[in-house]
């Protein structure tokens, strides 16, 4: 059986060809928030995986998985500044 990381799982569920595609624009952020909160939930990964996903998507280091999870939900709600290079 092949196991994948939470980060890889999210990319797969978001139909991303590459992991970097997870750094997505406003419409994709809403979909990512739905996936994280409604489909996965905090229980989908361990604390270290949530910290890794948070660091990858936001560039921020959180101490606990719960902090990282909550920051990801917040990140998905934030406006993307105009002129941003995000898709």
N, C-alpha and C positions, 0 to 999 in steps of 0.2 A: 504494500500500500504506500502510495506517495503522499507525503504531507507537505503542505505549503504554508508559508507564513501568513499572518494576518494581512500584511501589506500586499502580498501577492494575491490573496483572496479578494481584497477590495479592488485591486486593479482588474482582476478577472471579471468580477461582478459589474464593474463599471465599463466593461468592454474596451479596456485600454490595451493598445498594442504593446506599449512600453510602460514600465513603472512610472517614468517621468510624466506620462500623460495624466497621472492622478493629480498633478498640480494644475487643476482645471479652472475654467472660468465660472462665472456666476451661476449659469444654469446647471452645470455639472456639480457645483458645490451643493446645490439643493438636493440633487439626486444622491450625492455622497452622504449628506446628513441623514436623509431618509434611510439609506442602507445601513449606516452606522447605528442610528437610534432605533429604527423599527425592525429591521431585518436581522441585524447582528446582536446589538445590545452589548453591554460591557462584558458579559459572560463569554462572548465569542473569542476572546483572546486573553492571554495572561497579562499581568501588569507590564512586563518587559516589552511585550509586543505593542501595547498601546503607547508606551513611551517612545518606541521606535517609529511608529506611524506618525505620532505628533511631531517628533523631531524632523522626519522626512518632509511632512507637508507644511509645517509652520516655521521650521527652523528653530523652534524653542525646545529647551530641555526641561522636562517636568520630572519631579522626584517620584511621584507615584503614578500608577496606572490610572487611577480614578481622576487625578488632576489632568492627565494627558487626555483622557476620554472627554472630560468636560471642556477642555480647551479646544479639542477637535470639533465638538458640536458648535462652540462659539465661533470658531474659524469659518465653519461652513455658512454661518449667518452673516459674516462681515461683508461689506461692500468691497469690491476690488477697485483700487484707485484707477482713475482714468490714465491712460498712457502705459498701463501695466503690460508686461510681455506675456501674461497668462492668456490661454486660449479662451 
